[in-house]
Amino acid sequence: MSVASMTGFSRVEGASGDWSWTVETRSVNGRNLDLRFRGPPGFDGLERQARDGAQSRFQRGQINVAVQAKRTTESRRSRVNLEALERYLALGESLALKARVAPPSLDGVLSLPGVIELSDQEEDAADHATLEAAVATSIGLALDDLKLSRQAEGLAITELLLAFLARIEALTRDAEALAAEQPPIIKARFERRLAELLGDAVNPERVVQEAAAMALKADVREELDRLVGHIAAARTLIYDNGASGRRLDFLTQEFMREANTLCSKSALQALTTAGLDLKATIDQFREQVQNVE
């Protein structure tokens, strides 16, 4: 298993009788699950179907479901608007007399706007319910495809997350090796500064005591241990079956907290550089986590 993305797209087409329809679903990042539905008039039950379907498949993300449905022209009934026809004929006869030309032909008048009107044939309740159920099935299929799309995108995100974790782990090992060099360097630096201030009056025991205290304050063992633990926890979450986006997001905050403390305790330029590289990699990790369901 791997994480699922919150972005995806799907499209499903369907037809039944003299009706045809398309269902498109789009998903983008969202803090919670938010469904936005747009459907044709007269299909009032579809929004509930889409909402229930989304809630049963997803936990986070803004999901847009758009349904378009239409009847074929053959199923539409035509009628002549006699009032419009009479107005056109009266105007045509008047113009024909004034201009001394032939009156308009019937086929020409019938082609004028508003003379022929098309209206949908009435549909009984049972047929409409059957049609709406078929469209609802297409919505379910589109949501299934959307889930597959989000999972496919999640595979790519998983590879990136694991690569960033490997980089964080390598930098943590580097920091651990560098941190071991800090105590003697801190002692030598403190001894040199005291010598500059006090000359021969430096007390060796005092140097050792003060240097030990400074080394204790600069100890980053706990921060490094917590980073190792966070790395293991992140890998577990990535392969978790449930939605792990929120927990991974919280974990990145803990990563950054340890990296900040590591930098603040650093007494070596190389350790500070490693800490800054850690922060940059953690930030890249966090950017990808924002896409995780």
TORFI-281159 format. One line per field, with one value per residue (C-alpha): x, y, z. Coordinates in pm, 1 decimal, decimal comma, always signed. Layout:
REM residues N
px: c(X;...) .
py: c(Y;...) .
pz: c(Z;...) .
***
This chain:
REM residues 293
px: c(+0,0;+101,1;-46,9;-325,4;-312,3;-593,0;-572,1;-730,2;-973,8;-1222,1;-1488,9;-1769,3;-2027,4;-2363,9;-2682,9;-3029,8;-3317,7;-3323,0;-3099,6;-2721,6;-2501,9;-2146,4;-2008,2;-1680,3;-1511,0;-1213,8;-1033,5;-789,1;-628,3;-856,8;-827,4;-1148,5;-1381,3;-1581,0;-1815,8;-1936,4;-2206,3;-2347,3;-2622,7;-2904,9;-3247,1;-3501,3;-3246,6;-3276,1;-3164,4;-2823,1;-2650,1;-2726,9;-2595,9;-2274,7;-2231,4;-2283,8;-2050,3;-1773,9;-1802,8;-1774,4;-1458,2;-1262,0;-1165,6;-1008,0;-1004,1;-1231,2;-1426,4;-1622,8;-1884,9;-2042,3;-2325,5;-2454,0;-2758,5;-2955,0;-3221,0;-3177,1;-3352,1;-3565,1;-3731,7;-3843,7;-4191,8;-4234,4;-4523,7;-4599,2;-4630,4;-4931,8;-4910,6;-4550,5;-4638,1;-4925,9;-4706,8;-4440,7;-4705,2;-4872,6;-4536,8;-4437,4;-4758,4;-4721,6;-4364,9;-4457,0;-4726,8;-4499,7;-4205,6;-4420,7;-4243,4;-4369,1;-4493,5;-4266,3;-4278,1;-4409,2;-4080,4;-3902,1;-4146,4;-4127,6;-3749,3;-3777,2;-3692,2;-3978,3;-4211,7;-4118,4;-4086,0;-3934,4;-4036,7;-3937,6;-4190,8;-4335,9;-4175,7;-4362,6;-4227,9;-4121,2;-3915,6;-3752,7;-3663,3;-3501,6;-3307,7;-3191,8;-3075,5;-2868,5;-2704,9;-2636,0;-2459,1;-2235,3;-2157,8;-2045,8;-1823,9;-1673,5;-1595,2;-1434,5;-1216,7;-1133,8;-1015,9;-792,1;-656,5;-575,9;-407,9;-195,0;-86,6;-18,6;+236,3;+442,1;+415,4;+520,2;+843,2;+921,4;+842,0;+1060,8;+1344,8;+1321,8;+1314,9;+1628,7;+1794,8;+1682,8;+1817,7;+2157,0;+2182,1;+2092,7;+2379,5;+2614,5;+2498,3;+2553,6;+2915,1;+2976,5;+2815,4;+3068,9;+3343,2;+3188,4;+3304,5;+3684,2;+3640,7;+3426,2;+3686,7;+3976,1;+3782,6;+3687,8;+4043,4;+4184,8;+3947,9;+4022,9;+4393,4;+4348,7;+4170,6;+4358,3;+4695,7;+4878,9;+4610,8;+4386,3;+4268,5;+4271,5;+3999,3;+3778,3;+3835,4;+3724,9;+3415,1;+3301,2;+3375,4;+3176,9;+2880,7;+2898,7;+2924,7;+2618,3;+2419,4;+2538,2;+2452,1;+2217,1;+2184,2;+1815,2;+1735,1;+1910,5;+1733,9;+1397,5;+1475,7;+1548,8;+1218,9;+1029,2;+1179,8;+1057,1;+711,1;+686,0;+767,7;+501,1;+241,6;+329,8;+245,7;-58,7;-390,8;-577,3;-556,1;-231,8;-199,1;-285,2;-54,2;+230,1;+174,5;+201,6;+514,2;+684,0;+638,8;+820,7;+1096,0;+1143,7;+1143,8;+1436,8;+1627,5;+1587,4;+1716,3;+2006,9;+2110,4;+2075,8;+2299,8;+2561,2;+2914,3;+3055,4;+3002,3;+2978,1;+2706,2;+2516,9;+2535,7;+2401,7;+2119,4;+2030,5;+2030,2;+1799,6;+1559,8;+1555,9;+1485,6;+1216,3;+1050,8;+1049,5;+902,9;+632,8;+538,1;+463,7;+275,4;+28,6;-95,3;-157,8;-513,3) .
py: c(+0,0;+362,0;+703,0;+841,7;+1184,8;+1437,6;+1530,6;+1335,8;+1336,7;+1097,7;+1101,5;+851,6;+856,6;+680,4;+645,6;+502,9;+526,5;+871,6;+1016,1;+1048,0;+1192,6;+1252,5;+1261,7;+1439,5;+1439,5;+1650,3;+1648,3;+1897,6;+1946,5;+2028,6;+2032,6;+1830,7;+1646,5;+1899,3;+1794,1;+2041,8;+1913,0;+2052,0;+1859,6;+1899,6;+2032,6;+1770,7;+1525,5;+1630,8;+1301,0;+1291,0;+1528,8;+1299,7;+1001,8;+1189,8;+1306,6;+959,7;+809,1;+1056,7;+1010,2;+632,1;+655,8;+958,6;+1131,6;+1455,4;+1679,7;+1914,5;+1701,6;+1848,4;+1633,3;+1770,4;+1587,2;+1685,9;+1507,9;+1564,5;+1401,1;+1329,8;+1568,6;+1282,4;+1254,9;+1615,4;+1717,8;+2004,8;+2245,2;+2552,8;+2879,4;+3013,4;+3357,4;+3401,4;+3252,6;+3497,5;+3794,1;+3687,5;+3627,6;+3964,7;+4141,3;+3949,1;+4034,4;+4402,2;+4413,6;+4220,1;+4475,7;+4771,7;+4625,5;+4447,4;+4115,7;+3765,5;+3686,1;+3467,5;+3091,4;+2861,9;+2678,6;+3012,9;+3137,2;+2809,4;+2846,1;+3184,2;+3200,9;+3115,6;+2961,4;+2598,8;+2521,4;+2205,5;+2069,5;+1756,2;+1479,5;+1416,9;+1135,4;+937,7;+911,1;+546,0;+608,5;+912,7;+718,5;+447,5;+711,5;+883,3;+549,4;+486,4;+828,2;+762,6;+440,8;+642,0;+879,1;+582,0;+458,3;+804,2;+822,5;+477,3;+597,7;+912,6;+699,7;+499,3;+825,5;+953,7;+625,1;+634,9;+988,0;+867,6;+615,2;+896,6;+1094,9;+787,2;+759,7;+1125,1;+1096,5;+789,8;+959,7;+1263,5;+1038,4;+862,0;+1200,5;+1306,9;+981,2;+1030,4;+1388,5;+1269,7;+1020,4;+1294,2;+1519,5;+1241,4;+1198,4;+1573,6;+1612,4;+1367,3;+1615,4;+1904,2;+1841,5;+1860,3;+2155,1;+2339,4;+2271,3;+2396,3;+2704,2;+2790,5;+2730,7;+2957,4;+3239,6;+3217,9;+3221,1;+3536,2;+3701,0;+3562,1;+3454,1;+3215,2;+3245,3;+2992,0;+2714,9;+2382,5;+2235,6;+2537,9;+2498,2;+2136,0;+2217,4;+2506,4;+2320,5;+2020,7;+2245,4;+2403,3;+2063,8;+1948,2;+2245,8;+2169,6;+1798,5;+1705,7;+1336,4;+1367,0;+1563,4;+1305,7;+1016,9;+1184,7;+1241,4;+870,2;+790,4;+1035,3;+878,3;+533,5;+672,6;+848,4;+530,8;+344,5;+610,9;+605,8;+236,6;+265,4;+156,7;+464,9;+831,6;+953,0;+1305,6;+1487,8;+1272,1;+1311,9;+1686,8;+1691,4;+1476,6;+1725,4;+1990,3;+1763,9;+1706,0;+2079,8;+2137,1;+1896,8;+2042,7;+2395,1;+2287,0;+2106,9;+2427,5;+2636,4;+2397,2;+2362,1;+2474,3;+2361,9;+2516,3;+2169,9;+2067,8;+2390,1;+2319,3;+1968,8;+2114,7;+2365,3;+2087,0;+1892,3;+2187,3;+2229,5;+1859,0;+1852,8;+2149,4;+1961,7;+1661,9;+1884,9;+2025,3;+1674,7;+1581,5;+1864,2;+1652,7;+1340,1;+1239,0) .
pz: c(+0,0;-45,6;+19,8;-197,6;-355,6;-325,9;-695,3;-979,8;-1272,2;-1430,9;-1702,4;-1765,3;-2045,3;-2049,6;-2251,1;-2201,4;-2444,3;-2597,8;-2323,4;-2310,4;-2036,2;-1917,6;-1564,5;-1489,0;-1151,8;-1044,8;-713,3;-563,2;-223,0;+67,5;+443,5;+475,9;+239,1;+38,1;-245,5;-506,3;-740,3;-1062,6;-1240,3;-1493,4;-1387,4;-1293,8;-1148,8;-787,2;-634,0;-799,9;-558,8;-263,8;-460,4;-539,6;-179,9;-32,6;-292,4;-218,5;+158,4;+123,7;-90,0;+28,5;+350,3;+229,4;-76,3;-266,5;-513,7;-803,9;-976,0;-1295,4;-1475,4;-1818,2;-1964,8;-2285,8;-2500,3;-2866,7;-3108,0;-3241,3;-2903,5;-2907,0;-3019,6;-3265,3;-3303,9;-3512,0;-3325,7;-3517,3;-3363,6;-3480,4;-3820,5;-3874,9;-3783,8;-4035,5;-4307,9;-4248,7;-4260,8;-4572,7;-4756,4;-4666,6;-4790,0;-5104,3;-5196,8;-5139,0;-5323,3;-5582,8;-5529,3;-5472,4;-5121,3;-4903,3;-4950,6;-4678,8;-4628,0;-4597,8;-4332,6;-4137,6;-4111,6;-3940,9;-3567,1;-3331,7;-3591,8;-3519,6;-3148,6;-3004,8;-2666,7;-2477,1;-2470,3;-2130,7;-1931,9;-1669,6;-1315,3;-1345,9;-1660,4;-1505,7;-1190,0;-1403,8;-1595,3;-1276,6;-1134,4;-1448,3;-1420,6;-1051,3;-1149,2;-1382,1;-1096,3;-887,7;-1170,5;-1212,6;-840,2;-859,9;-1147,0;-951,9;-661,3;-895,7;-1037,5;-689,4;-600,6;-914,9;-831,5;-478,7;-608,0;-754,8;-430,9;-232,7;-429,1;-360,0;+10,7;+53,0;-133,5;+94,6;+402,7;+281,1;+241,7;+591,1;+730,7;+560,9;+688,6;+1039,0;+1027,9;+908,9;+1189,9;+1441,0;+1326,9;+1335,9;+1677,6;+1824,5;+1735,7;+1930,1;+2294,4;+2233,1;+1997,1;+2252,4;+2523,1;+2306,9;+2202,5;+2560,7;+2685,0;+2414,5;+2499,4;+2871,3;+2795,4;+2591,8;+2884,2;+3186,4;+3052,1;+3285,8;+3553,7;+3379,0;+3611,5;+3419,8;+3640,1;+3577,3;+3203,7;+3219,1;+3424,7;+3207,4;+2885,6;+3010,8;+3089,8;+2745,7;+2579,5;+2771,1;+2644,6;+2291,6;+2315,2;+2027,5;+2108,1;+2199,0;+1882,7;+1666,3;+1841,9;+1789,7;+1420,7;+1381,3;+1550,8;+1329,2;+1017,1;+1122,6;+1206,6;+869,7;+681,0;+876,7;+794,8;+425,1;+405,7;+630,3;+478,8;+600,2;+512,4;+668,8;+533,2;+854,9;+1066,7;+819,6;+822,3;+1201,9;+1183,2;+949,9;+1218,8;+1463,5;+1207,5;+1168,9;+1544,3;+1590,7;+1295,6;+1434,6;+1774,0;+1609,0;+1433,6;+1748,7;+1945,7;+1674,6;+1755,0;+1419,6;+1078,0;+923,3;+1171,3;+1104,3;+730,4;+786,7;+993,5;+723,0;+462,4;+692,2;+714,0;+335,4;+279,3;+547,2;+376,9;+45,3;+225,2;+373,5;+31,2;-95,7;+221,6;+145,8;-147,9;+60,8;+154,3) .
***
